[in-house]
Amino acid sequence: MILILALLSACGPGNADADDDGVSVADGDCDDTEAKIHPGARDVPYDGLDTDCGGGSDDDADGDGADDAAHGGDDCDDADPTVYPGAGEDWQDDVDQDCDGGRRRRGRGL
């Protein structure tokens, strides 16, 4: 009887895997109706889906905390995690790290 109760409790609502992706809601599956969405899945940026259940913005491909400018954010290079609004400028590299619209070299603006 105890074994049957233990098995039934293991199959409770939070432990079921409705989409058969190997991850239950209790284990972090944020959409148990869609098999391609679960923790550990590859998250594709800009598709509107939190495929890996990470909770981060789908419009921040480089993970620097700033959404891509082409998708409503203000990150001017969403492929480079060192480039985002407020980043420190490297005055030697001719790259606009802080997305203020200007690339600079030491001593002169570009």
C-alpha positions as CSV (number, residue, x, y, z in Angstrom):
1,M,0.0,0.0,0.0
2,I,2.8,2.4,0.9
3,L,4.5,1.6,-2.4
4,I,1.4,2.4,-4.3
5,L,0.9,5.7,-2.5
6,A,4.6,6.7,-3.2
7,L,4.2,5.9,-6.9
8,L,0.9,7.9,-7.1
9,S,2.5,10.9,-5.4
10,A,5.5,10.8,-7.8
11,C,3.0,11.0,-10.6
12,G,1.3,14.1,-9.2
13,P,0.4,17.2,-11.3
14,G,3.8,18.8,-10.9
15,N,5.7,15.7,-11.7
16,A,3.9,14.8,-15.0
17,D,5.6,15.4,-18.3
18,A,2.7,16.3,-20.6
19,D,4.9,17.0,-23.7
20,D,7.2,14.0,-23.2
21,D,10.4,16.1,-23.5
22,G,11.9,14.5,-20.4
23,V,11.4,17.5,-18.1
24,S,8.3,18.1,-15.9
25,V,7.0,21.4,-14.6
26,A,8.4,20.4,-11.2
27,D,11.8,20.1,-12.8
28,G,11.6,23.6,-14.4
29,D,9.7,23.1,-17.7
30,C,8.2,26.5,-18.3
31,D,5.8,25.2,-21.1
32,D,4.8,21.6,-20.6
33,T,2.6,21.7,-23.7
34,E,5.6,22.2,-26.1
35,A,8.4,19.6,-26.3
36,K,11.0,22.0,-27.8
37,I,10.7,24.2,-24.7
38,H,12.5,23.0,-21.6
39,P,15.6,23.8,-19.5
40,G,18.7,22.9,-21.5
41,A,17.1,23.5,-24.9
42,R,18.9,25.7,-27.4
43,D,17.4,29.2,-27.2
44,V,17.1,30.9,-30.6
45,P,17.3,34.7,-30.2
46,Y,14.6,37.0,-31.6
47,D,11.9,34.2,-32.1
48,G,9.7,35.4,-29.2
49,L,10.1,32.1,-27.3
50,D,12.0,31.4,-24.1
51,T,13.0,28.0,-25.4
52,D,15.5,27.2,-22.6
53,C,13.2,28.5,-19.8
54,G,16.0,30.8,-18.7
55,G,13.8,33.8,-18.2
56,G,16.1,36.2,-20.0
57,S,15.2,38.6,-22.8
58,D,14.8,36.9,-26.2
59,D,16.1,40.1,-27.8
60,D,19.5,40.0,-26.1
61,A,21.5,37.5,-28.1
62,D,24.9,38.3,-26.5
63,G,23.6,38.2,-22.9
64,D,25.0,41.6,-21.9
65,G,21.7,42.8,-20.5
66,A,20.8,45.1,-23.3
67,D,18.2,44.3,-26.0
68,D,19.2,44.5,-29.7
69,A,18.5,47.9,-31.3
70,A,16.8,46.3,-34.2
71,H,14.3,44.7,-31.8
72,G,13.4,47.7,-29.7
73,G,16.4,47.9,-27.5
74,D,19.5,50.1,-27.4
75,D,22.3,47.6,-27.9
76,C,24.1,48.7,-31.1
77,D,26.0,45.3,-31.5
78,D,24.0,42.4,-30.1
79,A,26.7,39.9,-31.2
80,D,29.3,41.4,-28.9
81,P,28.8,41.2,-25.1
82,T,31.3,44.0,-24.6
83,V,29.2,46.5,-26.6
84,Y,26.1,47.9,-24.8
85,P,24.9,51.3,-23.5
86,G,27.0,52.3,-20.6
87,A,30.0,50.0,-21.4
88,G,33.4,51.5,-20.9
89,E,35.1,52.7,-24.0
90,D,38.4,51.3,-25.2
91,W,40.0,54.4,-26.8
92,Q,42.4,52.3,-28.8
93,D,40.2,50.0,-30.8
94,D,37.9,52.3,-32.9
95,V,34.8,50.5,-31.6
96,D,31.8,52.3,-30.1
97,Q,31.5,50.1,-27.0
98,D,28.9,52.4,-25.2
99,C,26.6,52.7,-28.2
100,D,26.6,56.5,-28.0
101,G,27.0,56.8,-31.8
102,G,30.7,57.8,-31.9
103,R,33.8,55.7,-32.4
104,R,36.8,57.4,-30.9
105,R,40.5,57.1,-30.7
106,R,42.5,58.7,-27.9
107,G,42.6,62.5,-28.3
108,R,40.2,62.8,-31.3
109,G,36.7,61.9,-32.2
110,L,35.7,59.9,-35.2
